[in-house]
Amino acid sequence: MKKLVMVLGSSVLLLTACGGDDTNDEGATNDGATTEQDQVFTLEELSEYDGQDGNDAYVAVDGIVYDVTDVGAWAGGEHAPAGGLEAGGDRSEEIEASPHGTAVLEDLPIVGTLEGE
């Protein structure tokens, strides 16, 4: 009886370990939908996420697209401290040259990548 329980326990552990998440190798969930992190944006598509007229605000830095919608400094799609720096584009140079650098990106949601990066 002890052997049966031990074998059964190992099988449950093995099945649990193999379960993983609900995405396949192509980044799609089992229902066929892709996750937001898998989205690839062109610069034209990214420009739609400017934080204006109810749109979310996204910025790309070093090929990664971040959601800055809920960041106070990006209210309305414009980075207030930088004056005139707008969401919806590749802001790698500006963010890297800023006093805070890329460290402020660490806690932001990643929504995808920029095409060609």
Secondary structure as UniProt FT lines:
FT   HELIX           2..19
FT   TURN            25..26
FT   STRAND          28..29
FT   TURN            30..31
FT   HELIX           36..38
FT   STRAND          39..41
FT   HELIX           43..46
FT   TURN            47..48
FT   TURN            53..54
FT   STRAND          57..61
FT   TURN            62..63
FT   STRAND          64..67
FT   TURN            69..70
FT   HELIX           72..77
FT   STRAND          78..79
FT   HELIX           80..82
FT   STRAND          85..86
FT   STRAND          89..90
FT   HELIX           92..97
FT   HELIX           101..105
FT   TURN            106..107
FT   STRAND          110..114
FT   TURN            115..116
//
